[in-house]
Amino acid sequence: MSSSSSSSCSRNNKPRIYRIGTDGNVYCNHEMVAVKRVAGSRSSRQGKEFYGCPLWPNSDCKFFVWKEDVDGTLWLK
């Protein structure tokens, strides 16, 4: 069983939909395990962790969610 959740995006306030599998992994829009990355020096959130598509930059699905948003997800049973 998997869980879907939404999170607010600070840029445009559109909800971000992502899936957390029963294995605890976050999945991108390709249904692949998302990669945890760290925001670089050009970001206002430098050093913050986020999840992104593992195919970036070659075949990116534009999947992005901040790790803190995933960590704050409430699990519904």
Kinemage of the C-alpha trace (Angstrom):
@kinemage 1
@onewidth
@group {chain A} dominant
@subgroup {mainchain}
@vectorlist {calphas} color= white
{ca met a 1} P 0.000 0.000 0.000
{ca ser a 2} L 1.277 3.446 -0.789
{ca ser a 3} L 0.505 6.872 0.506
{ca ser a 4} L 0.032 10.036 -1.481
{ca ser a 5} L 0.464 13.406 0.064
{ca ser a 6} L 0.484 17.021 -0.915
{ca ser a 7} L 2.629 19.878 0.155
{ca ser a 8} L 2.534 23.597 -0.521
{ca cys a 9} L 5.124 25.130 -2.756
{ca ser a 10} L 6.288 28.537 -1.558
{ca arg a 11} L 6.708 29.901 -5.096
{ca asn a 12} L 3.214 29.484 -6.464
{ca asn a 13} L 1.205 27.844 -3.662
{ca lys a 14} L 0.164 24.971 -5.929
{ca pro a 15} L 0.004 21.654 -4.072
{ca arg a 16} L 2.838 19.229 -4.775
{ca ile a 17} L 1.755 15.632 -5.111
{ca tyr a 18} L 4.196 12.874 -4.325
{ca arg a 19} L 4.086 9.218 -3.377
{ca ile a 20} L 5.729 7.549 -0.425
{ca gly a 21} L 5.931 3.782 -0.858
{ca thr a 22} L 5.526 1.223 1.896
{ca asp a 23} L 9.313 0.963 1.746
{ca gly a 24} L 9.512 4.580 2.977
{ca asn a 25} L 10.981 5.872 -0.294
{ca val a 26} L 9.699 8.924 -2.140
{ca tyr a 27} L 8.804 8.247 -5.789
{ca cys a 28} L 8.958 10.684 -8.710
{ca asn a 29} L 6.505 10.950 -11.608
{ca his a 30} L 8.413 8.166 -13.415
{ca glu a 31} L 7.576 5.843 -10.475
{ca met a 32} L 11.294 5.676 -9.688
{ca val a 33} L 12.835 6.249 -6.254
{ca ala a 34} L 13.570 9.971 -6.008
{ca val a 35} L 17.123 11.104 -5.284
{ca lys a 36} L 17.872 13.170 -2.195
{ca arg a 37} L 19.948 16.234 -3.070
{ca val a 38} L 21.145 19.413 -1.333
{ca ala a 39} L 20.333 22.938 -2.537
{ca gly a 40} L 23.426 24.751 -3.791
{ca ser a 41} L 24.850 28.198 -3.241
{ca arg a 42} L 22.597 29.816 -5.871
{ca ser a 43} L 19.499 28.902 -3.837
{ca ser a 44} L 18.004 30.973 -1.047
{ca arg a 45} L 17.642 27.624 0.763
{ca gln a 46} L 21.305 26.657 0.445
{ca gly a 47} L 22.125 23.442 2.313
{ca lys a 48} L 18.485 22.278 2.540
{ca glu a 49} L 17.702 18.757 1.338
{ca phe a 50} L 15.162 18.005 -1.376
{ca tyr a 51} L 14.034 15.067 -3.510
{ca gly a 52} L 14.257 15.153 -7.290
{ca cys a 53} L 13.886 12.921 -10.320
{ca pro a 54} L 16.764 10.419 -10.612
{ca leu a 55} L 16.871 10.964 -14.393
{ca trp a 56} L 17.823 14.643 -14.072
{ca pro a 57} L 19.276 16.314 -16.109
{ca asn a 58} L 18.850 13.968 -19.098
{ca ser a 59} L 15.164 13.024 -18.962
{ca asp a 60} L 13.768 14.988 -16.052
{ca cys a 61} L 10.080 14.753 -15.113
{ca lys a 62} L 10.451 18.018 -13.136
{ca phe a 63} L 9.652 16.220 -9.873
{ca phe a 64} L 10.725 18.253 -6.839
{ca val a 65} L 9.749 18.291 -3.160
{ca trp a 66} L 11.572 19.627 -0.102
{ca lys a 67} L 12.626 16.922 2.366
{ca glu a 68} L 11.135 18.920 5.255
{ca asp a 69} L 7.728 18.749 3.539
{ca val a 70} L 8.001 14.969 3.207
{ca asp a 71} L 9.158 14.654 6.824
{ca gly a 72} L 6.060 16.589 7.902
{ca thr a 73} L 3.680 14.254 6.059
{ca leu a 74} L 0.940 12.720 8.160
{ca trp a 75} L 0.265 9.062 7.437
{ca leu a 76} L -3.386 8.121 7.124
{ca lys a 77} L -4.438 4.587 7.956
